[in-house]
Amino acid sequence: MTNKIILTDDMLAAAFAFRKAELWNELDDSDIFAVMLNNGQVGFCSVLGFNKNQYALGFYFGENGFNTYLKLIEMDGAPLIEMQEMAMSFDCINVFFEDEDEHAAFREEESRKTIEDYATRNKLIVPSAHGWPYFSRMRPAKMATGILDPKDAEWVTEALNAAVEVARKVHSEGTKAAGFDHGGDYASNEGGKLIPLLTLVDGQYQWSKIRTPEYVPDTYQNPDYMDDDKLDKLDTSKKTGLWQCRVAHMGATVKSKIDVIPYYPLAIFVVDRTKALVPFPPVTLEEEVTDLTVLLDRFADEMILTRQVPRTIEVNDPRTYALLEDFCVQKGIHLNMVANMPQLDELIMYLNHATDSDD
């Protein structure tokens, strides 16, 4: 992986061919199709634009990537904090087609020049309305970027070319003949929806069927808290009050020490409902780690430093409950799952908006 955006002629040729096909006039985002990639993995594709709001191809890698699509369906109507955290788990590539002024305002000048050069060499007029391609790579808890990995460039090109073949068949034979139940149900978490699968063999596409995978539930760390010294120090403070806690991502990215892509750090946000105040700032990580015991350690450090230990902690999501469960058992803190915590959620969104604006 490099820190330089990849935008090849093959990517642009496939993107402009897909744009010209206007498959979004025939399919909506419930009409999934799959493509067999050159590494033997299946990618799943969804076309956006039927509602005329956004024009794009969504491309999801394998069964885990398809989780992203299923989460997108669930996001409709979800609270903002839940939508934010779902988005932090996305693993996909979106190829957006933007208006010329939008692309000029928000995208890299080098990418724009690459597209202009490609258009000039190929005598192509780029439509000013949703005509400028933008490749957006989303990874879990990472800042969205352009394409930085040559493999991603290959696979999204394969997906776009397959989408052009889908458009050819749909335009000539109709959606039903192409294997779509247009207007039917979305793929469900249980899996099993029959969709088209395209496989490129000797330059020709072979059409078959495949069933959508079932949803793979997220798993959460449920550590045993082993720092006896910190547990003893917490005994010196009287337990009092009701706290609400949530593990969530910060709104601003941090430069990674192990990767070229900045990441969104996890934090524990806390509000004291008894005193209607924040006992200490969000407890966050200064480095990119996967062992959340480190985050729990810093949570304990803040309690020791401020000499505050709650009698009860309320949470309303399984990740926070799993992280705090053993810690609370050992300290005799009541840990309760509640339906909602609007004050804390509003605080998180406010803080994240503020940090994102400052970034």
Residue pairs with C-beta under 8 A, 6 or more apart in sequence:
1 148
1 149
1 259
1 260
2 148
2 260
3 148
3 260
4 148
5 108
5 110
5 111
5 145
5 146
5 147
5 148
6 146
6 147
6 148
6 149
6 150
6 152
6 153
7 111
7 114
7 115
7 135
7 146
7 147
8 153
8 157
9 118
10 153
10 157
11 135
11 147
11 153
11 156
11 157
11 160
12 114
12 115
12 118
12 133
13 122
14 157
14 160
14 161
14 164
15 95
15 97
15 133
15 135
15 160
16 124
16 126
16 133
17 160
17 161
17 164
18 57
18 95
18 160
18 163
18 164
18 167
19 55
19 97
19 127
19 130
19 131
19 133
21 163
21 164
21 167
21 168
21 171
22 49
22 167
23 47
23 163
23 166
23 167
23 170
24 47
24 48
24 49
24 50
24 55
25 49
25 50
26 167
26 170
26 171
26 175
26 182
27 47
27 50
27 166
27 170
27 175
27 180
27 182
28 47
28 50
28 51
28 182
29 46
29 47
29 48
29 50
29 58
30 183
30 184
30 185
30 186
30 187
31 46
31 47
31 175
31 180
31 181
31 182
32 44
32 45
32 46
32 69
32 187
32 193
32 195
32 212
33 44
33 45
33 162
33 163
33 166
33 179
33 180
33 195
33 196
33 197
33 198
34 42
34 43
34 44
34 45
34 195
34 196
34 197
34 198
34 210
35 42
35 43
35 45
35 158
35 159
35 162
35 197
35 198
35 199
36 42
36 197
36 198
36 199
36 200
37 43
37 155
37 158
38 154
38 155
38 158
39 151
39 155
41 61
41 62
42 62
42 197
42 210
43 59
43 60
43 61
43 62
43 65
43 155
43 158
43 159
44 59
44 60
44 65
44 66
44 69
44 212
45 57
45 58
45 59
45 60
45 159
45 162
45 163
46 57
46 58
46 60
46 69
47 56
47 57
47 58
47 163
48 54
48 55
48 56
48 57
48 58
49 55
49 56
49 97
49 130
54 96
55 96
55 97
55 130
56 94
56 95
56 96
56 97
57 94
57 95
57 159
57 160
57 163
58 69
58 72
58 92
58 93
58 94
59 92
59 93
59 94
59 95
59 155
59 156
59 159
60 66
60 68
60 69
60 91
60 92
61 91
61 92
61 155
63 213
63 216
64 91
64 216
65 91
65 92
66 212
66 213
67 89
67 91
67 215
67 216
68 89
68 90
68 91
68 92
68 138
69 92
69 187
70 187
70 189
70 215
71 86
71 89
71 90
72 86
73 186
73 187
74 86
75 82
75 83
75 86
75 87
78 86
79 340
79 345
80 345
80 349
81 246
81 248
81 345
81 348
81 349
84 248
84 249
84 349
84 352
85 248
85 249
85 317
87 138
88 140
88 141
88 249
88 264
89 140
89 141
89 218
90 138
90 139
90 140
91 138
91 139
91 140
92 138
93 135
93 136
93 137
93 138
93 147
93 152
93 155
93 156
93 159
94 135
94 136
94 138
95 133
95 134
95 135
95 136
95 156
95 160
96 133
96 134
96 136
97 130
97 131
97 132
97 133
97 134
98 107
98 130
98 131
98 132
98 133
98 134
99 128
99 129
99 130
99 131
99 132
100 126
100 128
100 129
100 131
100 132
102 132
103 112
103 132
103 134
104 112
107 132
107 134
108 146
111 134
111 146
112 132
115 126
115 132
115 133
116 126
118 124
119 125
119 126
126 132
134 146
135 146
135 147
135 156
136 144
136 145
136 146
137 144
137 145
137 146
137 147
137 148
137 149
137 152
138 144
139 261
141 249
141 263
141 264
141 266
142 259
142 261
142 262
142 263
142 264
143 253
143 261
143 262
143 263
143 264
145 261
147 153
147 156
148 260
148 261
158 200
161 200
162 198
162 200
162 205
165 198
165 205
166 178
166 196
166 198
169 177
169 178
169 207
170 178
170 180
175 182
176 182
178 196
179 194
179 195
179 196
179 207
179 209
180 195
180 196
185 193
187 193
187 195
187 212
189 214
189 215
190 214
190 215
191 211
191 212
191 213
191 214
191 215
192 211
192 212
192 214
193 211
193 212
194 209
194 210
194 211
195 209
195 210
195 211
195 212
196 207
196 208
196 209
196 210
197 207
197 208
197 209
197 210
198 205
198 206
198 207
199 205
199 206
199 208
200 206
218 319
220 318
220 319
220 322
220 323
221 291
221 292
221 293
221 322
221 323
222 322
222 323
222 325
222 326
223 292
223 293
223 296
223 323
223 326
224 326
225 231
225 293
225 296
225 300
225 326
225 327
225 330
227 297
227 300
230 297
230 300
230 301
230 304
231 300
231 330
231 331
233 304
234 300
234 303
234 304
234 309
234 331
236 307
237 303
237 304
237 307
237 308
237 309
238 309
239 309
239 310
239 311
239 331
239 332
239 333
240 274
240 309
240 310
240 311
241 272
241 273
241 274
241 275
241 308
241 310
241 311
241 312
242 272
242 273
242 274
242 310
242 311
242 312
242 313
242 314
243 270
243 271
243 272
243 273
243 279
243 310
243 312
243 313
243 314
244 270
244 271
244 273
244 313
244 314
244 315
244 338
244 341
244 343
244 344
245 268
245 269
245 270
245 313
245 314
245 315
245 320
245 324
245 344
246 268
246 269
246 315
246 316
246 317
246 320
246 341
246 344
246 345
246 348
247 266
247 267
247 268
247 269
247 292
247 295
247 317
247 319
247 320
247 323
248 266
248 267
248 269
248 348
249 264
249 265
249 266
249 267
249 352
250 264
250 265
250 266
250 267
250 282
250 284
250 352
250 355
251 264
251 351
251 352
251 353
251 354
251 355
251 356
251 359
252 264
252 352
252 355
252 356
252 358
252 359
253 262
253 263
253 264
253 359
254 262
254 263
254 264
254 265
254 286
254 288
255 262
256 262
256 263
256 288
257 287
257 288
258 288
259 288
263 288
265 284
265 285
265 286
265 288
266 284
266 285
266 292
266 295
267 282
267 283
267 284
267 285
267 295
268 282
268 283
268 284
268 295
268 299
268 320
268 323
269 282
269 344
269 347
269 348
269 351
270 278
270 279
270 280
270 282
270 283
271 277
271 278
271 279
271 343
271 344
271 347
272 278
272 279
272 308
272 310
273 314
273 343
278 347
279 302
279 306
279 308
280 302
280 305
280 306
280 308
282 351
283 295
283 298
283 299
283 302
284 295
284 298
285 294
285 295
285 298
292 323
295 323
296 323
296 324
296 327
299 327
300 327
303 309
309 331
309 333
310 333
311 333
311 334
312 333
312 334
312 335
312 336
313 324
313 328
313 333
313 334
313 335
313 336
314 336
314 337
314 338
314 341
315 321
315 324
315 335
315 336
315 337
315 338
315 341
316 337
316 338
316 339
316 340
316 341
321 335
321 337
324 335
325 335
327 333
328 334
328 335
329 335
